[in-house]
Amino acid sequence: MRKNRAGVLEKAGTLVEALPWLQRFHGTTVVIKYGGHAMTDEALRASFADDIVFLRYAGLRPVIVHGGGPQINAALDRAGIESSFTAGLRVTTPEAMEVVRMVLVGQVNRDVVGLVNRHGAFAVGMSGEDANLFTAERKHAVVDGEPVDIGQVGEIVEVQVGAVRALLDDGRIPVVSSVARGDDGQIYNVNADTAAAALAVALDAEKLVVLTDVEGLYADWPASDDVIDGLTTDELAGLLPELSSGMVPKMEACLHAVRGGVPQAHVLDGRVPHSLLLEIFTDEGVGTMVLPSVPGAAAVPAGAAGTASGAEDTP
């Protein structure tokens, strides 16, 4: 009986600890980039859906932006289409783009919507093409300072959030796939981290959360696995040249979001069950948090942190 009582008291303590965070974030919009191992492991998929619905019932307004790298890789292999990455971005030929669009919009998006809707009629799937949510133009990778054509890869130049706001106002959970249309009529593959950041800025979100396959940004990788708990945008900008190609889009997304007015951005280990709830509703939090720089503060010079290894999470 005493053991059970101790467990109940511990649960009560956790709930009380969450109270100030529930008060702070009630009614606010949180954009979550969903990808990596959390998207392919069945237990983590279920855990993620639980967390999203918990946020909804707790009074937050979650928006999911997803990639689908592993699913796209498998589909391209089945179709016999070669795939490669340049500077962390998938080289996307017209043939590959057909597969990317089919997988992201027709498979992954439907899977995520279905997972969430096991708990109720909450999630509504949409593509970046729907209601002109994302407008993109062709993006070039930069290798050794030189632009490289990587095909139908897009950079978002405009975000129209009317449809997403309408869904949120109706109590729904938008689930957005990172495909965009250009003014030239082309369909573009957009990095999901980048898309999530652009959407967070356009929605005036309170927080951007990027789920990935590492614990956060490492301070001195590979010599140490110590994670940087928090840093400012200026500090992050100084570290970007030293990061691995897999981490660059994620940290650039955090940088863009916070410099665009989002109060805070986080990189979390999606392999940890309920890491999303731990970050939002506990005092300690997990992962790495990016905050706005204080005017006049000195930035950390490049090289002060290691090159964290990260999964290639670009669709």
For each residue, the residues with C-beta under 8 A, 3 or more apart:
1: 4 5
2: 5 6
3: 6 7
4: 1 7 8
5: 1 2 8 9
6: 2 3 9 10
7: 3 4 10 11
8: 4 5 11 12
9: 5 6 12 13
10: 6 7 13 14
11: 7 8 14 15
12: 8 9 15 16
13: 9 10 16 17
14: 10 11 17 18 282
15: 11 12 18 19
16: 12 13 19
17: 13 14 281 282 283
18: 14 15 21 22 281 282
19: 15 16 22 23
20: 23 24
21: 18 24 25 280 281 282
22: 18 19 25 26 58 59 281
23: 19 20 26
24: 20 21 28
25: 21 22 28 30 58 59 60 206 207 280
26: 22 23 58 59 60
27: 59 60 61
28: 24 25 60 61 205 206 207
29: 60 61 62 63 168 200 203 204 205 206
30: 25 55 60 61 62 63 205 206 207 208 209 280
31: 62 63 65 196 199 200 203 205 207 208 209
32: 52 62 63 64 65 196 209 211 276
33: 65 66 67 192 193 196 208 209 210 211 250 253
34: 38 39 48 64 65 66 67 112 211 270
35: 38 39 66 67 68 69 192 193 211 212 270 313
36: 39 69 211 212 213 270 271 311 313
37: 40 41 44 213 270 271 311
38: 34 35 41 44 45 47 48 211 270 271
39: 34 35 36 44 45 48 66 67 68 70 71 108 270
40: 37 44 45 70 71
41: 37 38 44 45 271
42: 45 46
43: 46 47 273
44: 37 38 39 40 41 47 48 270 271 273
45: 38 39 40 41 42 48 49 115
46: 42 43 49 50 115
47: 38 43 44 50 51 273 274
48: 34 38 39 44 45 51 52 115 211 270 276
49: 45 46 52 53 115 116 118 119
50: 46 47 53 54 119 274
51: 47 48 54 55 274 276 277
52: 32 48 49 55 56 62 64 116 173 276
53: 49 50 56 57 116 119 120 122 173
54: 50 51 57 58 277
55: 30 51 52 58 60 62 276 277 280
56: 52 53 60 61 62 122 171 173
57: 53 54
58: 22 25 26 54 55 281
59: 22 25 26 27
60: 25 26 27 28 29 30 55 56 280
61: 27 28 29 30 56 168
62: 29 30 31 32 52 55 56 173
63: 29 30 31 32 164 168 173 174 176 199 203 205
64: 32 34 52 112 116 123 173 174 175 176
65: 31 32 33 34 176 178 192 195 196 199
66: 33 34 35 39 104 108 109 112 175 176 177 178 192
67: 33 34 35 39 104 108 178 191 192 193 313 314 315
68: 35 39 71 72 103 104 107 108 177 192 315
69: 35 36 72 73 90 311 312 313 314 315
70: 39 40 73 74
71: 39 40 68 74 75 103 107 108
72: 68 69 75 76 83 90 99 100 103 104 315
73: 69 70 76 77 83
74: 70 71 77 78
75: 71 72 78 79 99 102 103 107
76: 72 73 79 81 82 83 96 99
77: 73 74 80 81
78: 74 75
79: 75 76 95 99
80: 77
81: 76 77 93 95 96 99
82: 76
83: 72 73 76 90 91 96
84: 90 91
85: 88 89 90 91 245 312 314
86: 89 91 141 143 148 150
87: 141 142 143 148 245 248
88: 85 191 245 246 248 249 312 314
89: 85 86 139 141 150 153 191 249 314
90: 69 72 83 84 85 96 100 150 153 189 312 314 315
91: 83 84 85 86 96 150 151 153
92: 96 97 100 150 151 152 153 188 189
93: 81 96 97 151 152
94: 97 98 151 152
95: 79 81 98 99
96: 76 81 83 90 91 92 93 99 100 151 152 189
97: 92 93 94 100 101 151 152 187 188 189
98: 94 95 101 102
99: 72 75 76 79 81 95 96 102 103
100: 72 90 92 96 97 103 104 179 189 315
101: 97 98 104 105 106 179 187 189
102: 75 98 99 105 106 107
103: 68 71 72 75 99 100 106 107 108
104: 66 67 68 72 100 101 107 108 109 127 177 178 179 315
105: 101 102 109 127 177 179
106: 101 102 103 109 110
107: 68 71 75 102 103 104 110 111
108: 39 66 67 68 71 103 104 111 112 177
109: 66 104 105 106 112 113 125 126 127 175 177
110: 106 107 113 114 125
111: 107 108 114 115
112: 34 64 66 108 109 115 116 123 125 175
113: 109 110 116 117 123 124 125 175
114: 110 111 117 118
115: 45 46 48 49 111 112 118
116: 49 52 53 64 112 113 119 122 123 173 175
117: 113 114 120 121 122 123
118: 49 114 115
119: 49 50 53 116 122
120: 53 117
121: 117
122: 53 56 116 117 119 171 172 173
123: 64 112 113 116 117 172 173 174 175
124: 113 167 172 173 174 175
125: 109 110 112 113 175 177
126: 109 130 131 133 163 164 167 174 175 176 177
127: 104 105 109 130 133 176 177 179
128: 133 134 136 176 177 178 179 180 181 190 195
129: 132 133 134 179 180 181 187
130: 126 127 133 163
131: 126 160 162 163
132: 129 135 158 160 181
133: 126 127 128 129 130 159 160 161 163 164 176 180 199
134: 128 129 154 156 158 159 178 179 180 181 190 195 198
135: 132 156 157 158 159 160 180 181 182 183
136: 128 139 154 155 156 157 180 181 182 188 190
137: 154 155 157 182 183 184 188
138: 152 153 154 155 182 186 188
139: 89 136 150 153 154 155 188
140: 147 148 149 150
141: 86 87 89 147 148 150 153
142: 87 145 146 147 148
143: 86 87 146 148
144:
145: 142
146: 142 143
147: 140 141 142
148: 86 87 140 141 142 143
149: 140
150: 86 89 90 91 92 139 140 141 153
151: 91 92 93 94 96 97
152: 92 93 94 96 97 138 186 187 188 189
153: 89 90 91 92 138 139 141 150 188 189 190 191
154: 134 136 137 138 139 180 182 186 188 189 190
155: 136 137 138 139 190 194
156: 134 135 136 159 180 190 194 195 198
157: 135 136 137
158: 132 134 135
159: 133 134 135 156 198 199 201 202
160: 131 132 133 135 163
161: 133 164 165 199 202 203
162: 131 165 166
163: 126 130 131 133 160 166 167
164: 63 126 133 161 167 168 174 176 199 203
165: 161 162 168 169 203
166: 162 163 169 170
167: 124 126 163 164 170 172 173 174
168: 29 61 63 164 165 171 172 174
169: 165 166
170: 166 167
171: 56 122 168
172: 122 123 124 167 168
173: 52 53 56 62 63 64 116 122 123 124 167
174: 63 64 123 124 126 164 167 168
175: 64 66 109 112 113 116 123 124 125 126
176: 63 64 65 66 126 127 128 133 164 195 199
177: 66 68 104 105 108 109 125 126 127 128
178: 65 66 67 104 128 134 189 190 191 192 194 195 196 315
179: 100 101 104 105 127 128 129 134 187 188 189 190
180: 128 129 133 134 135 136 154 156 187 188 190 195
181: 128 129 132 134 135 136 185 186 187 188
182: 135 136 137 138 154 185 186 187 188
183: 135 137
184: 137
185: 181 182
186: 138 152 154 181 182
187: 97 101 129 152 179 180 181 182
188: 92 97 136 137 138 139 152 153 154 179 180 181 182
189: 90 92 96 97 100 101 152 153 154 178 179 315
190: 128 134 136 153 154 155 156 178 179 180 194 195 315
191: 67 88 89 153 178 194 195 249 314 315
192: 33 35 65 66 67 68 178 195 196 313 314 315
193: 33 35 67 196 197 210 249 250 252 253 313 314
194: 155 156 178 190 191 197 198 249 252 253 256
195: 65 128 134 156 176 178 180 190 191 192 198 199
196: 31 32 33 65 178 192 193 199 200 208 210 253 257
197: 193 194 200 201 208 252 253 254 256 257 260 262 265
198: 134 156 159 194 195 201 202 256
199: 31 63 65 133 159 161 164 176 195 196 202 203 205
200: 29 31 196 197 203 205 207 208 257 260 262 265
201: 159 197 198 204 205 256 257 260 261 262
202: 159 161 198 199
203: 29 31 63 161 164 165 199 200
204: 29 201 261
205: 28 29 30 31 63 199 200 201 208 257 262
206: 25 28 29 30 262 263 264
207: 25 28 30 31 200 262 263 264 265 266 280
208: 30 31 33 196 197 200 205 253 254 257 258 262 264 265 266
209: 30 31 32 33 265 266 268 276 279 280
210: 33 193 196 250 253 254 265 266 267 268
211: 32 33 34 35 36 38 48 268 269 270 275 276
212: 35 36 250 267 268 269 270 310 311 313
213: 36 37 269 270 271 310 311 313
214: 218 247 267 269 308 309 310 311
215: 218 225 227 269 286 287
216: 227 228 229 267 268 269 286 287 288 308
217: 227 228 231 239 243 247 251 267 288 305 308
218: 214 215 221 224 225 226 227 228 305 306 308
219: 224 226 227 228 305 306
220: 223 224 226 305 306
221: 218 224 225 306 307 308 309
222: 306 309
223: 220 306
224: 218 219 220 221 306
225: 215 218 221
226: 218 219 220
227: 215 216 217 218 219 287 288
228: 216 217 218 219 231 288 305
229: 216 285 288 289
230: 288 289 290 291
231: 217 228 235 236 239 288 289 290 291 300
232: 235 236 290 291 292 293 294 297 299
233: 236 237 255 258 259 290 291 292 293
234: 237 238 293 297 298 299 300
235: 231 232 238 239 293 299 300
236: 231 232 233 239 240 251 254 255 290
237: 233 234 240 255 299
238: 234 235 299 300 301 302 304
239: 217 231 235 236 242 243 251 300 302 304 305
240: 236 237 243 248 251 252 255 302
241: 302
242: 239 302 303 305 306 307
243: 217 239 240 247 248 251 307 308
244: 247 248 307 308 309 310
245: 85 87 88 248 312
246: 88 249 250 309 310 311 312 313
247: 214 217 243 244 250 251 307 308 309 310
248: 87 88 240 243 244 245 251 252
249: 88 89 191 193 194 246 252 253 313 314
250: 33 193 210 212 246 247 253 254 267 310 313
251: 217 236 239 240 243 247 248 254 255 267 290
252: 193 194 197 240 248 249 255 256
253: 33 193 194 196 197 208 210 249 250 256 257 265
254: 197 208 210 236 250 251 257 258 265 266 267 290
255: 233 236 237 240 251 252 258 259 265 290
256: 194 197 198 201 252 253 259 260
257: 196 197 200 201 205 208 253 254 260 262 265 290
258: 208 233 254 255 261 262 263 264 265 290 291 292
259: 233 255 256 292
260: 197 200 201 256 257
261: 201 204 258
262: 197 200 201 205 206 207 208 257 258 265
263: 206 207 258 291 292
264: 206 207 208 258 289 290 291
265: 197 200 207 208 209 210 253 254 255 257 258 262 289 290
266: 207 208 209 210 254 279 285 287 288 289 290
267: 210 212 214 216 217 250 251 254 287 288 290
268: 209 210 211 212 216 272 275 276 279 286 287
269: 211 212 213 214 215 216 272 275 286 287
270: 34 35 36 37 38 39 44 48 211 212 213 275
271: 36 37 38 41 44 213
272: 268 269 275 278 286
273: 43 44 47
274: 47 50 51 277 278
275: 211 268 269 270 272 278 279 286 287
276: 32 48 51 52 55 209 211 268 279 280
277: 51 54 55 274 280 281 282
278: 272 274 275 281 282 284 285 286
279: 209 266 268 275 276 282 285 286 287
280: 21 25 30 55 60 207 209 276 277
281: 17 18 21 22 58 277 278
282: 14 17 18 21 277 278 279 285
283: 17
284: 278
285: 229 266 278 279 282 289
286: 215 216 268 269 272 275 278 279
287: 215 216 227 266 267 268 269 275 279
288: 216 217 227 228 229 230 231 266 267
289: 229 230 231 264 265 266 285
290: 230 231 232 233 236 251 254 255 257 258 264 265 266 267
291: 230 231 232 233 258 263 264
292: 232 233 258 259 263
293: 232 233 234 235 297 299
294: 232 297
295:
296:
297: 232 234 293 294
298: 234
299: 232 234 235 237 238 293
300: 231 234 235 238 239 304 305
301: 238 304
302: 238 239 240 241 242
303: 242
304: 238 239 300 301
305: 217 218 219 220 228 239 242 300 308
306: 218 219 220 221 222 223 224 242
307: 221 242 243 244 247
308: 214 216 217 218 221 243 244 247 305
309: 214 221 222 244 246 247
310: 212 213 214 244 246 247 250 313
311: 36 37 69 212 213 214 246
312: 69 85 88 90 245 246
313: 35 36 67 69 192 193 212 213 246 249 250 310
314: 67 69 85 88 89 90 191 192 193 249
315: 67 68 69 72 90 100 104 178 189 190 191 192
